[in-house]
Amino acid sequence: MKNKFQFLFIILLLGFGVLFSSCENEYSVIGLGLIPGSDKMDLVCDTIGVECFTVLDESISTDERTIATLGSFFDPDFGFTKASFICQTRISSNNVDFSEVETVNSLELHLKYDFHYGDSSTSQTINIYRLLTDVYIDSVYYSDFKPDASEIELLTSIELNIPADDSLVTIDLHEDLANEFIDPNNIDYFVDNDVFLPFFKGLYISTEYVVADGCIYNFNLYDEDSRMILYYNDTSEFEFLINTKSATINMFEHDYTTASTEVQAALLYTTLLYENCYIQSLGGLKSKIFFPELETLFDSTNIAINKAKLIISLEEDYNETVFVAPPQLTLVAILETGLYDFVTDYKVNTLNFGGEYDETNNTYSFNLPFHIQELVNGNTDYGLYLFATDNRTIPYRAIIDNSQDEPKGIQLEIYYSKY
């Protein structure tokens, strides 16, 4: 038995050195006569169909991310999406004394603009609140977190439309907050951050739903330019920092009642096969993939998987310039518990795993020989989850061709040896 598994492993490793351009290639017979008849292997190429379903990607952890998400947009396929965030600000020095402040010039929030997804020409109403409930850097928060109305206090509202050449957003905060900071009665709250954070718990920054179009902005909270600044006495300033010690939370909302009828149907009947599957970041949608044909195709024969490539095609007319496709997808294995882990192939060879977007062919591909071998050997197929890389910060979306006719749809191309 031990020799059998050693032989299987050797075959699998040798398979990585064989380069096949397509299933129609003929295999070389050089040296075949030197192999004893009992040791000869049948080398076979096959392409099998894959089952794919759309499911909700609910409650992903979104705390302590470098990038904060803010804004809303309407996608004709996926409906309305909205993103908000929470961040703590920390005093930049201990034992702060504002007794010499004679005049408050302004209190400003600066956010380092990094990226946008969608149509940035639409102006958006942004609300900046003072957070009245504690958040903690060592706690886990999820994308559906939202403070109650009693846990926030409105500081100001602005109309946000970031020019293309702008890299910093400046928001004037309410003067009452600045005066509260310099109030001599509050000096004890500025001894250090252990007493400051319970006093000023942070900021909650949200947006109203746009009527149409719109975008979601990304801000780099850990950039040195992202901070809150108190300007006083005309020439002086004091910084409140946003850094890796600050609790931050990204929060997302999706309204699928405004999505296309195709998306609504896919979410209503999640065990039926449809022409398309859907991926949407920010706690939106992910695809769930199974390989049911493997069980019947390899039900008895000893099989060594030499190569297995999962090829995922976007819908034929997918040429979005506003809601662009993700530059990379992530594929993970679902466990019996319902949680997921990295696929064995990713653990063995991360660089060769795949997942990058092929713009020429409008496809993504993953190399899965070890995972498919595990299924052939009898492991239960609990499925794979497919979603966009960076799905917690950038609202990528994709529509996958799930038709069952080659060469479209999702195909598993396998090269295997019978022994």
Secondary structure by P-SEA (a helix, b strand, c coil): caaaaaaaaaaaaaaaacccccccbbbbcccccccccccbbbbbbbbbbbbbbbbbbcccccccccbbbbbbbbbccccbbbbbbbbbbbbccccccccccccccbbbbbbbbccccccccbbbbbbbbbbcbbbbcccccccccccccccccccbbbbbbbcccccbbbbbccaaaaaaaacccccccccccccccccccbbbbbccccccbbbbbbbccccccbbbbbbccccccccccccccbbbbbbbbbccccccaaaaaaaaccccccccccccccccbbbbbbccccccccccccccccbbbbbbbccccccccccccccbbbbbbbccccccccccccccccccccccccccccbbbbbcaaaaaaaaacccccbbbbbbccccccbbbbbbbccccccccbbbbbbbccc
